[in-house]
């Protein structure tokens, strides 16, 4: 059942409908249109070139832009399909952005977003970035229109006041009850979270490791609520988020899951960061190593290293004469990384923010740098520091094309250019895209 338009406030345009021509895709899972008066609309559930009726979901008179949903398609794009998921659409689940687009069209739209961000924020054309403009699907994800890859190995379910698990509606705290998430990996779906009563819980995160049978749920209780007896359709370990400290604490079972990538097993504890797509870790390691081309004896940095994925791959390749330093801010992630990399004598992992720890190390020269910063990017100061270290190659892994483009501009200021860029569709049906940029110093005199 479609959500009712919000009640209008003074000056609010919420609920007002416009018939519009849909323009280009924009970063964030929507397309751009304009009202007859020239006001910008960010329209979800639409595709470029369509004519739709757009209903305003956020915004008021005089605002710089309005947000809207396409509630009726008058002229459809050839790339449109009926959304396979019954919970997708205006006012429904906010987890997916492009259920209504053919898989190939989704990748083209993501490529257009990456290209636009590179041009606008870094002044780079695809050719100047060494990119062919394509967004590559992960292995096994190239499916016909109407089919959805079940890729999400970590799903955070919200729980409504009656104890039903579901997913948040777009830009809302409201919960869309579901009985199955189509993009959830098989290991998550087989737990049966949606069929259980979660009264007293605010959220339930389900994790299905790749490369092992480890399953975990992380419960976040509402204030004062007691934990339920967790009985799911498969064996799981159970963790809970502490009401006072916000930390993740073991209830029963292992406090970690075992993930596998690049021929190594990695312990990831307490809901710590790991790539969500089952092919993502191997895909990204391959892209980073092919770009960096590590040599025996190299000194390398792995910044924002998490559980040590790239540090482990680098350590394998630089050998006993090489060395790797990882830096990570999360305390438990550092514990995991040190455990995962304990077999390497010349690997060290330091805890703290990169911008604070790296200057304190006294390192003035390195051969290689890998960095996988959070969504906001590394930032001008950190990039400026990295460009002084003389690395012959830098691999930048980015989940946000805007942050990537901003940081590439900072690298250019520091004398580095993009040698190659690759983009991967590791979040099908959503607007997210993962990129790997390989940078090298600009040759003197060029």
C-alpha positions as CSV (number, residue, x, y, z in Angstrom):
1,X,0.0,0.0,0.0
2,X,1.5,3.4,-1.1
3,X,2.3,5.8,1.7
4,X,0.0,8.8,1.9
5,X,1.5,12.2,1.1
6,X,2.6,14.1,4.1
7,X,0.3,16.9,5.3
8,X,1.2,20.3,3.9
9,X,2.7,22.9,6.2
10,X,2.8,26.6,5.6
11,X,4.8,27.0,2.3
12,X,5.3,23.2,2.0
13,X,5.0,21.7,-1.4
14,X,4.8,18.1,-0.1
15,X,2.1,16.2,-2.0
16,X,2.0,18.6,-4.9
17,X,2.3,16.9,-8.3
18,X,4.1,18.1,-11.4
19,X,4.1,16.6,-14.9
20,X,7.7,16.8,-16.0
21,X,10.3,15.6,-18.5
22,X,13.0,13.7,-16.7
23,X,16.6,14.8,-17.4
24,X,19.9,13.2,-16.5
25,X,20.8,11.0,-13.6
26,X,22.3,12.6,-10.5
27,X,24.5,11.3,-7.7
28,X,22.2,9.8,-5.1
29,X,19.8,7.5,-6.9
30,X,17.5,10.0,-8.6
31,X,17.2,12.0,-11.8
32,X,16.9,15.7,-12.4
33,X,13.8,17.4,-13.7
34,X,12.4,21.0,-13.5
35,X,9.0,22.3,-12.9
36,X,7.4,24.8,-15.3
37,X,8.5,27.5,-12.9
38,X,12.1,26.3,-13.2
39,X,12.4,24.7,-9.7
40,X,14.7,21.7,-9.6
41,X,13.2,18.3,-8.8
42,X,15.3,15.3,-7.7
43,X,13.0,12.5,-8.9
44,X,13.3,8.9,-7.7
45,X,11.7,5.9,-9.5
46,X,12.2,7.7,-12.8
47,X,14.7,7.2,-15.7
48,X,16.3,9.8,-18.1
49,X,14.1,10.7,-21.0
50,X,10.8,9.7,-19.4
51,X,7.7,11.8,-18.9
52,X,6.3,11.3,-15.4
53,X,4.0,12.7,-12.8
54,X,6.3,13.6,-9.9
55,X,4.8,14.0,-6.4
56,X,6.9,16.1,-4.0
57,X,8.1,14.3,-0.9
58,X,10.3,17.0,0.6
59,X,10.6,20.8,0.0
60,X,8.9,24.1,0.2
61,X,8.3,27.2,-1.9
62,X,11.5,29.0,-2.8
63,X,13.7,26.0,-1.9
64,X,16.8,25.4,-4.0
65,X,15.4,22.0,-5.0
66,X,12.6,19.6,-4.2
67,X,12.6,15.8,-3.7
68,X,9.9,13.9,-5.5
69,X,8.8,10.4,-6.5
70,X,7.6,9.4,-9.9
71,X,4.1,8.2,-9.1
72,X,2.9,7.8,-12.7
73,X,4.9,7.1,-15.8
74,X,3.4,8.8,-18.9
75,X,6.1,8.0,-21.4
76,X,8.5,5.1,-20.3
77,X,12.1,4.6,-21.1
78,X,13.2,1.5,-23.1
79,X,15.4,0.8,-20.1
80,X,12.4,0.5,-17.7
81,X,11.3,-2.9,-16.3
82,X,8.6,-3.8,-13.8
83,X,10.4,-3.7,-10.4
84,X,11.0,-7.4,-9.4
85,X,10.7,-6.6,-5.7
86,X,7.2,-6.1,-4.4
87,X,8.4,-3.7,-1.8
88,X,10.1,-1.3,-4.3
89,X,8.4,1.9,-5.4
90,X,7.3,5.3,-4.2
91,X,6.8,5.5,-0.5
92,X,8.1,1.9,0.0
93,X,11.5,0.4,1.0
94,X,14.4,2.7,0.5
95,X,17.1,0.0,0.2
96,X,17.2,-0.1,-3.6
97,X,17.2,2.8,-6.1
98,X,17.1,1.1,-9.5
99,X,14.8,-1.9,-9.3
100,X,12.9,-0.3,-12.2
101,X,15.9,-0.3,-14.5
102,X,17.4,-3.0,-16.6
103,X,20.7,-4.3,-15.1
104,X,22.8,-2.9,-18.0
105,X,21.0,0.4,-17.7
106,X,21.8,0.6,-14.0
107,X,25.5,0.2,-14.8
108,X,25.3,2.9,-17.5
109,X,23.6,5.3,-15.1
110,X,26.3,4.7,-12.5
111,X,29.0,5.3,-15.1
112,X,27.3,8.6,-16.0
113,X,27.4,9.6,-12.3
114,X,31.1,8.7,-12.0
115,X,31.9,10.6,-15.2
116,X,29.9,13.7,-14.1
117,X,31.6,13.8,-10.6
118,X,35.1,13.4,-12.1
119,X,34.4,16.3,-14.5
120,X,32.7,18.6,-12.1
121,X,35.0,18.1,-9.0
122,X,38.3,17.0,-10.5
123,X,38.2,18.5,-14.0
124,X,38.9,15.0,-15.5
125,X,37.4,13.4,-18.5
126,X,37.2,9.6,-18.5
127,X,40.1,9.5,-21.0
128,X,42.2,11.6,-18.7
129,X,41.4,9.3,-15.8
130,X,42.4,6.2,-17.8
131,X,38.9,4.9,-17.7
132,X,36.9,3.4,-20.5
133,X,33.6,4.6,-18.9
134,X,32.2,1.2,-18.1
135,X,31.0,-0.1,-14.7
136,X,31.8,-3.8,-14.5
137,X,29.4,-6.3,-12.9
138,X,30.8,-8.7,-10.3
139,X,31.2,-12.3,-11.3
140,X,27.9,-14.0,-11.4
141,X,25.8,-10.8,-11.3
142,X,25.2,-10.4,-15.0
143,X,21.6,-11.5,-15.0
144,X,18.6,-10.9,-17.4
145,X,16.2,-8.0,-16.8
146,X,13.7,-9.0,-14.1
147,X,16.2,-11.1,-12.1
148,X,18.0,-9.8,-9.0
149,X,21.4,-10.9,-7.7
150,X,21.2,-12.0,-4.1
151,X,24.4,-10.3,-3.0
152,X,24.0,-8.5,0.3
153,X,25.8,-10.6,3.0
154,X,24.9,-8.0,5.7
155,X,21.4,-6.7,6.2
156,X,20.3,-4.4,9.0
157,X,16.6,-4.9,9.6
158,X,14.6,-2.2,11.4
159,X,12.0,-3.3,13.8
160,X,8.6,-1.6,14.1
161,X,6.6,-1.0,17.3
162,X,4.8,-4.4,16.9
163,X,8.1,-6.4,16.7
164,X,8.0,-7.0,12.9
165,X,11.3,-6.8,11.0
166,X,11.5,-4.7,7.9
167,X,13.6,-2.1,6.1
168,X,13.5,1.7,6.3
169,X,11.6,3.7,3.8
170,X,13.6,6.2,1.8
171,X,14.8,9.1,4.1
172,X,12.4,8.0,6.8
173,X,12.4,6.2,10.1
174,X,9.2,4.4,9.1
175,X,9.6,0.6,8.7
176,X,8.4,-1.2,5.5
177,X,7.5,-4.7,6.7
178,X,8.9,-7.4,4.4
179,X,8.8,-11.2,4.2
180,X,12.0,-11.4,2.0
181,X,14.7,-9.1,0.8
182,X,15.6,-10.0,-2.8
183,X,19.1,-8.7,-2.7
184,X,19.9,-10.4,0.6
185,X,22.5,-13.2,0.2
186,X,21.2,-16.8,0.6
187,X,23.1,-17.1,3.9
188,X,21.1,-14.1,5.3
189,X,17.7,-15.2,3.8
190,X,18.0,-18.7,5.2
191,X,18.1,-17.3,8.8
192,X,14.4,-16.4,8.6
193,X,14.7,-13.0,10.4
194,X,11.6,-11.6,8.8
195,X,9.4,-14.5,10.3
196,X,10.4,-13.9,13.9
197,X,8.9,-11.7,16.6
198,X,11.5,-9.0,17.6
199,X,9.4,-7.2,20.2
200,X,11.6,-4.8,22.2
201,X,14.3,-4.6,19.6
202,X,15.2,-1.5,17.6
203,X,17.1,-3.3,14.9
204,X,18.5,-6.7,14.0
205,X,21.6,-7.0,11.8
206,X,22.1,-10.3,10.1
207,X,25.6,-11.3,8.8
208,X,26.4,-14.3,6.6
209,X,30.2,-14.7,6.1
210,X,31.7,-15.5,2.7
211,X,34.0,-18.5,2.6
212,X,32.7,-20.0,5.9
213,X,29.4,-21.0,7.4
214,X,29.6,-18.4,10.1
215,X,26.3,-16.6,10.7
216,X,25.8,-13.8,13.2
217,X,23.0,-11.5,14.4
218,X,23.6,-8.2,16.2
219,X,20.6,-7.0,18.3
220,X,20.0,-3.4,19.3
221,X,17.4,-3.4,22.1
222,X,15.1,-0.5,22.7
223,X,15.8,1.3,26.1
224,X,15.0,-1.0,29.0
225,X,14.0,-4.0,26.8
226,X,15.2,-7.5,27.5
227,X,16.8,-9.7,24.8
228,X,14.6,-12.3,23.2
229,X,15.5,-15.9,23.0
230,X,17.0,-16.1,19.5
231,X,15.9,-19.1,17.6
232,X,16.5,-18.8,13.9
233,X,16.5,-21.4,11.0
234,X,20.3,-21.8,11.1
235,X,22.9,-21.8,13.9
236,X,24.0,-18.2,14.7
237,X,26.2,-16.4,17.1
238,X,24.4,-13.5,18.9
239,X,25.8,-10.1,19.8
240,X,24.1,-7.1,21.4
241,X,24.7,-3.4,21.2
242,X,25.1,-2.0,24.7
243,X,22.6,0.6,25.8
244,X,25.1,2.7,27.8
245,X,28.4,2.3,25.8
246,X,27.1,1.6,22.3
247,X,29.6,-1.2,22.1
248,X,28.9,-4.6,20.6
249,X,29.0,-7.4,23.2
250,X,28.9,-11.2,22.9
251,X,25.8,-13.0,24.1
252,X,26.7,-16.4,22.8
253,X,28.7,-18.0,20.1
254,X,31.8,-16.6,18.4
255,X,32.2,-12.8,18.6
256,X,33.5,-12.8,15.0
257,X,32.8,-14.2,11.6
258,X,35.5,-15.7,9.3
259,X,35.7,-14.1,5.9
260,X,38.0,-15.3,3.0
261,X,39.7,-13.4,0.3
262,X,42.9,-13.6,-1.7
263,X,43.6,-17.1,-0.4
264,X,43.6,-16.0,3.3
265,X,41.0,-16.2,6.1
266,X,40.2,-13.0,8.0
267,X,38.6,-12.7,11.3
268,X,36.0,-9.8,11.4
269,X,34.6,-9.2,14.9
270,X,31.7,-7.2,16.4
271,X,30.0,-6.3,13.1
272,X,33.3,-4.8,11.9
273,X,33.7,-3.6,8.3
274,X,34.0,-6.1,5.5
275,X,32.9,-5.7,1.9
276,X,29.2,-6.6,1.6
277,X,29.2,-8.2,-1.8
278,X,30.6,-11.8,-1.6
279,X,32.9,-11.1,-4.6
280,X,33.9,-7.6,-3.6
281,X,36.9,-8.4,-1.4
282,X,38.6,-10.5,-4.1
283,X,37.6,-8.1,-6.9
284,X,39.1,-5.1,-5.1
285,X,42.3,-6.9,-4.0
286,X,42.9,-8.0,-7.6
287,X,42.3,-4.5,-8.9
288,X,44.6,-2.9,-6.3
289,X,47.4,-5.4,-6.7
290,X,47.3,-5.2,-10.5
291,X,47.5,-1.4,-10.2
292,X,50.2,-1.3,-7.5
293,X,52.4,-4.1,-8.9
294,X,54.2,-4.7,-5.6
295,X,57.8,-5.8,-5.6
296,X,59.9,-7.8,-3.2
297,X,61.3,-5.5,-0.5
298,X,58.8,-2.7,-1.0
299,X,57.6,-0.6,1.9
300,X,53.8,-0.1,1.8
301,X,51.1,1.6,3.7
302,X,47.5,0.4,4.1
303,X,45.4,3.3,5.3
304,X,42.0,2.9,6.9
305,X,43.0,-0.8,6.8
306,X,40.0,-2.4,8.7
307,X,40.6,-6.0,9.3
308,X,43.8,-5.9,7.2
309,X,42.6,-7.0,3.7
310,X,45.0,-5.0,1.6
311,X,47.8,-5.2,4.2
312,X,47.6,-9.0,4.0
313,X,47.7,-8.9,0.2
314,X,50.6,-6.5,0.2
315,X,52.5,-8.5,2.8
316,X,52.2,-11.6,0.7
317,X,53.7,-9.9,-2.2
318,X,56.5,-7.7,-0.7
319,X,58.0,-10.7,1.0
320,X,60.2,-11.0,4.1
321,X,62.4,-8.0,3.0
322,X,59.4,-5.7,2.6
323,X,57.3,-4.1,5.3
324,X,53.7,-2.9,5.6
325,X,52.2,-0.5,8.0
326,X,48.4,-0.5,8.5
327,X,46.5,2.4,10.2
328,X,42.9,2.0,11.4
329,X,40.8,4.0,13.9
330,X,38.5,1.2,15.2
331,X,39.9,-0.5,18.2
332,X,38.3,-3.9,17.5
333,X,39.2,-3.7,13.9
334,X,42.8,-3.2,14.9
335,X,42.6,-6.2,17.1
336,X,41.3,-8.2,14.2
337,X,43.9,-6.9,11.8
338,X,46.8,-7.7,14.2
339,X,45.3,-11.3,14.6
340,X,44.9,-11.7,10.9
341,X,48.4,-10.5,10.1
342,X,50.2,-12.1,13.0
343,X,52.1,-14.5,10.7
344,X,53.9,-11.6,9.0
345,X,57.0,-10.4,10.9
346,X,57.3,-7.1,9.1
347,X,53.7,-5.9,9.3
348,X,52.6,-3.4,11.9
349,X,49.1,-2.1,12.6
350,X,48.6,1.2,14.5
351,X,45.3,2.4,16.0
352,X,44.1,6.0,15.4
353,X,43.0,8.4,12.8
354,X,45.2,8.4,9.7
355,X,45.7,12.2,9.9
356,X,46.9,11.9,13.5
357,X,48.9,8.6,13.4
358,X,50.7,8.9,10.1
359,X,52.7,12.1,11.0
360,X,53.7,10.5,14.3
361,X,55.3,7.5,12.6
362,X,58.2,9.5,11.3
363,X,57.8,7.8,7.9
364,X,59.1,10.1,5.2
365,X,59.3,7.7,2.3
366,X,57.3,4.7,1.0
367,X,57.1,2.7,-2.2
368,X,53.3,2.0,-2.3
369,X,50.1,3.3,-0.7
370,X,46.7,1.7,-0.6
371,X,43.9,3.7,1.0
372,X,40.2,2.8,1.4
373,X,38.8,5.8,3.3
374,X,35.2,6.2,4.6
375,X,32.5,7.7,2.5
376,X,33.6,11.3,3.1
377,X,37.1,10.6,1.6
378,X,40.6,11.2,2.9
379,X,40.5,15.0,2.6
380,X,42.9,17.7,1.6
381,X,45.3,17.5,4.6
382,X,45.8,13.7,4.4
383,X,46.2,13.7,0.7
384,X,48.8,16.5,0.9
385,X,50.8,14.4,3.4
386,X,50.6,11.3,1.2
387,X,52.0,13.2,-1.8
388,X,55.2,14.0,0.1
389,X,56.1,10.3,0.7
390,X,57.3,9.7,-2.8
391,X,55.2,6.5,-3.5
392,X,55.6,5.3,-7.1
393,X,52.0,4.1,-7.1
394,X,48.9,4.9,-4.9
395,X,45.7,2.8,-5.0
396,X,42.6,4.7,-3.9
397,X,39.5,2.6,-3.3
398,X,36.3,4.6,-3.1
399,X,32.7,3.9,-2.4
400,X,31.6,7.5,-3.2
401,X,32.5,9.0,-6.6
402,X,32.1,12.6,-5.3
403,X,34.7,12.1,-2.5
404,X,37.0,10.3,-4.9
405,X,36.8,13.1,-7.4
406,X,37.5,15.8,-4.7
407,X,40.5,13.8,-3.4
408,X,41.9,13.2,-7.0
409,X,41.9,17.0,-7.4
410,X,44.0,17.3,-4.2
411,X,46.4,14.6,-5.4
412,X,46.8,16.6,-8.6
413,X,47.8,19.6,-6.5
414,X,50.5,17.4,-4.9
415,X,51.9,16.2,-8.2
416,X,50.1,12.9,-8.8
417,X,48.0,12.0,-11.8
418,X,45.4,9.2,-12.3
419,X,47.0,6.4,-14.3
420,X,43.9,4.1,-14.5
421,X,40.4,4.0,-13.0
422,X,38.1,1.1,-12.8
423,X,34.5,1.0,-11.6
424,X,32.6,-2.0,-10.3
425,X,28.9,-2.6,-9.6
426,X,29.3,-4.2,-6.2
427,X,25.9,-2.9,-5.0
428,X,23.4,-3.9,-7.6
429,X,20.0,-2.3,-7.6
430,X,21.3,0.6,-5.5
431,X,23.0,3.8,-6.6
432,X,26.3,2.9,-5.0
433,X,29.4,2.1,-7.1
434,X,32.9,1.1,-6.1
435,X,36.0,2.6,-7.8
436,X,39.7,1.9,-7.8
437,X,42.0,4.7,-9.0
438,X,45.7,4.1,-9.5
439,X,47.8,7.2,-9.2
440,X,51.5,7.9,-10.0
441,X,53.7,10.9,-9.8
442,X,53.6,13.3,-12.7
443,X,56.9,13.0,-14.6
444,X,59.1,16.1,-14.2
445,X,58.9,18.4,-17.2
446,X,55.5,17.0,-18.4
